Amino acid sequence: MDLSGANGAEPVEVVRGFETIAHANAFARRYVRDSVDICRAPGMDAKAVMEVWGQFGLDAEVVGAEEQGWRSANELAAFAAARATDPEERNWRILDPRREEGEAEEEE
């Protein structure tokens, strides 16, 4: 979900093709983690990070899995409080199922 409104009438992008709920959860978590850290500037406190993220960030949630689906509200405060220390925490691209589709098309 594009929180900035930059996508106009299409603020929500649906990503399909995850092999498991765990795969979808890991992608969503890393996607939001990366967005929060992109919104962070040196010297910002957690409240300021949340404000900027709420205006310009990208949110994600896993739907269709009820209790098992990841929601940003569960970890957002922790993300805002401290920058990710491991680059893998932000590497959502490696988990993106659309990446595999693009690779398959290139091989044809």
N, C-alpha and C positions, 0 to 999 in steps of 0.2 A: 504494500500500500504506500503510495507516494503521498507523504504528509504535506508536501509543499504546494500541491495543487498544480504542479507543472505539467501533469499529464491531462489536464483539462477534464473532459467528460469521462476519461478512463483512468481514474486514480488507482484502480486495483488490477494487478496482473495475476492471473492464475497460472501457477507452474504445476504441471502434471508429469507423471512418469517416474515417480519415486518407487523404488523396489519394496520398501518397507516403511512403516511409521517412523522407525528410528532414523532412517535415511532422511525423510522429510523433516523430522524434528531437528536433526543436526544441521541441515541446510538452513532452515528458518532461523535457528539460534545464531549461526555464524553470520548470516545476512544482516540481522539486526545488530549484532555486535560490531560488525564492520561499519555500519551506518552511524552508530553512536560515536565510534572513535573518529570517523571522518568529520563529524560535527564538532569535535573537541578542539579547542585552541589552547595553547599554553597558558597556564594560570587560571583556567576556568574551574570553578567548583562544580559539584554534581548538579546543583540546581540550575546553573547556567547551561550546562551541557544538555540537561533535559529540555530547557526552553528552546535552545537552538534545534535540537533533534525534533521536537514537536512542531517546529515550523518548516524544517528543511529535510528531515530524515526520511528513512524508509522503514516501514514496519512490516512484519510478517507474522502469520499464524498458520498453524496446521489445522485444517477443518476436516470434518468427517471422521475423526478419530475419538470424538468425545473426550473422555478423561485423559487419554494418552497423547493428545495433540499439544504441541508446544505453544505457549502464548508469551509474548514479550513482557506482559505485565508481571510475570513471575520473576524476571531477572533484570528488568530495566533499571531499577535503582542501583543494583550492583554494577551494571555496565557503566552507568553514568559516574559512579563513585571512583572507578579506577580504570585506566587504560588497559587493554589486553596486553599481557606480557609475552604470550606465545603467538607468533604470527599465524599458526594453524587455527587459533580461535576465530580469526577473521577470514579464513580462506574458504568462502562459500562456493567459489567458482569450481573447485575440484569436485564438489558434491552436486553440482547443477546438472540435472538430467537433460537439459537442453543442450549441454555441451556434447553429450554422447550422440544426440540426434545430428548435430552439425558435423561431427566427425564421420558419421555413417554416410551422410550426403556427400561429403568431400571424397570418400573412397569410391563412390559409384561412377 
